[in-house]
Amino acid sequence: MSLLTRFEAAARERLPQAHYDYFAGGAGDESTVAENEAAFGRLRLAPRVLSGAPPDPAVTLLGCRASMPLLIAPTAFHRLAHPDGELATARAAAAEETVMVVSMASTTPVEALADTGADLWFQLYVQPDMAFTERIVARAEKAGCRALVVTADSPVFGARPRDLHNDFHSLPEGLACENLREGDVVRPIEFSPEISWARLDRLREVTDMPLVVKGVTHPADARLAAGHGAALIMVSNHGGRQLDRTAAAIDLLPAVVDALVGAVPVTVDGGIRRGTDVVTALALGAQAVLLGRPVLWGLAAAGEAGVREVLAWFRAEIELATALVGGPLDPSVVRPC
Ligand SMILES: Cc1cc2nc3c(=O)[nH]c(=O)nc-3n(C[C@H](O)[C@H](O)[C@H](O)COP(=O)(O)O)c2cc1C
């Protein structure tokens, strides 16, 4: 049983069913949730030998150095997992030296997270009210966020049967999406079909933060994103929480990498559960991966210490896998099984 499996079991025990289900669940039949992990299981490695000392796992992306090619994905509502919420996650990111992508739906204000000293990127759902959207972006920039991650895969909210079954549709008393607070008012997040390339162009004009497009799955969109000035592209199916039956993230990666021919760095997230998954993603052309649910399991199980343990465990896993798979790390070391 891996550390992650143990932490997930602890989270399941500690959390109310509706909150555990919110974190674990996905859209439709949850086939994409399962596929994200299963697809790694269908790949095998052909290690290289006698290739010398493994490289330093540290990466620099958009000017931010991470001690390993693994960043924390934006996930909502950390205070549902643990009372310390996003503060615990940000402190763990700072201690383990990686980037935390702060969800717009954070239950802790971005300014408080910036005080931890962690390198933060800010994730945005473009709101139909563009003036409000721009105020959120300005606030994130002022807080010191180093990139703006625009989530592009959510023109509407994916239907999640577990949440419907549990009647989970709002935060408990005392918790709110603090990045949407203006004075006493916290506006609800709206998912808007009006998100478009034109809106991305507008965001590029109003911020100096580099733009990241999260949720790209199709190579044509990767080219469009690069053409519209994206500084980094995140291949992601939102952890299977938006459109069920979307292909596994790792299976979508190679076509996106090919389409971009090195013009823009690419990351992938969805189903990363082992160091070998990370090495596979790097071999297929990702510069780094992002981690969603495992961070939440660490947080629910043991707060900041739990997130630190998850990150440190991944660093050891990545170092081991990198040393054993040798180099050069390119698609030739990955085989279908
Ligand atoms: C509970 C939960 C909440 C999420 N909230 C957001 C969010 O607010 N914004 C966003 O862009 N992605 C969100 N995601 C998607 C993650 O950023 C990421 O794409 C996904 O979790 C990666 O898959 P993994 O959980 O298998 O690692 C969320 C995912 C989960 C599990």
The ligand as an SDF file (V2000), in Angstrom:
LIG
                    3D

 31 33  0  0  0  0  0  0  0  0999 V2000
  -11.4700   18.5750   -5.3450 C   0  0  0  0  0  0  0  0  0  0  0  0
  -10.9080   19.1840   -6.5850 C   0  0  0  0  0  0  0  0  0  0  0  0
  -11.0920   20.5350   -6.8290 C   0  0  0  0  0  0  0  0  0  0  0  0
  -10.5650   21.1230   -7.9810 C   0  0  0  0  0  0  0  0  0  0  0  0
  -10.6780   22.4660   -8.1430 N   0  0  0  0  0  0  0  0  0  0  0  0
  -10.1380   23.0460   -9.2380 C   0  0  0  0  0  0  0  0  0  0  0  0
  -10.1920   24.4600   -9.3970 C   0  0  0  0  0  0  0  0  0  0  0  0
  -10.7000   25.1820   -8.5440 O   0  0  0  0  0  0  0  0  0  0  0  0
   -9.6570   24.9720  -10.5260 N   0  0  0  0  0  0  0  0  0  0  0  0
   -9.0610   24.1970  -11.4870 C   0  0  0  0  0  0  0  0  0  0  0  0
   -8.5800   24.7110  -12.5030 O   0  0  0  0  0  0  0  0  0  0  0  0
   -8.9620   22.8530  -11.3300 N   0  0  0  0  0  0  0  0  0  0  0  0
   -9.4770   22.2810  -10.2340 C   0  0  0  0  0  0  0  0  0  0  0  0
   -9.3600   20.9240  -10.0770 N   0  0  0  0  0  0  0  0  0  0  0  0
   -8.6010   20.1280  -11.0710 C   0  0  0  0  0  0  0  0  0  0  0  0
   -7.1230   20.0240  -10.6820 C   0  0  0  0  0  0  0  0  0  0  0  0
   -6.4640   21.2530  -10.8720 O   0  0  0  0  0  0  0  0  0  0  0  0
   -6.3630   18.9760  -11.5250 C   0  0  0  0  0  0  0  0  0  0  0  0
   -6.5870   19.2330  -12.8900 O   0  0  0  0  0  0  0  0  0  0  0  0
   -6.7330   17.5280  -11.2010 C   0  0  0  0  0  0  0  0  0  0  0  0
   -7.0910   17.3840   -9.8500 O   0  0  0  0  0  0  0  0  0  0  0  0
   -5.5630   16.5980  -11.4950 C   0  0  0  0  0  0  0  0  0  0  0  0
   -5.9200   15.2790  -11.3200 O   0  0  0  0  0  0  0  0  0  0  0  0
   -5.5630   14.3870  -10.0150 P   0  0  0  0  0  0  0  0  0  0  0  0
   -6.5150   14.8400   -8.9480 O   0  0  0  0  0  0  0  0  0  0  0  0
   -5.8040   13.0170  -10.5040 O   0  0  0  0  0  0  0  0  0  0  0  0
   -4.1090   14.6430   -9.6480 O   0  0  0  0  0  0  0  0  0  0  0  0
   -9.8750   20.3220   -8.9300 C   0  0  0  0  0  0  0  0  0  0  0  0
   -9.6970   18.9620   -8.6800 C   0  0  0  0  0  0  0  0  0  0  0  0
  -10.1940   18.3980   -7.5170 C   0  0  0  0  0  0  0  0  0  0  0  0
   -9.9540   16.9340   -7.2730 C   0  0  0  0  0  0  0  0  0  0  0  0
  1  2  1  0
  2  3  1  0
  2 30  2  0
  3  4  2  0
  4  5  1  0
  4 28  1  0
  5  6  2  0
  6  7  1  0
  6 13  1  0
  7  8  2  0
  7  9  1  0
  9 10  1  0
 10 11  2  0
 10 12  1  0
 12 13  2  0
 13 14  1  0
 14 15  1  0
 14 28  1  0
 15 16  1  0
 16 17  1  0
 16 18  1  0
 18 19  1  0
 18 20  1  0
 20 21  1  0
 20 22  1  0
 22 23  1  0
 23 24  1  0
 24 25  2  0
 24 26  1  0
 24 27  1  0
 28 29  2  0
 29 30  1  0
 30 31  1  0
M  END
$$$$
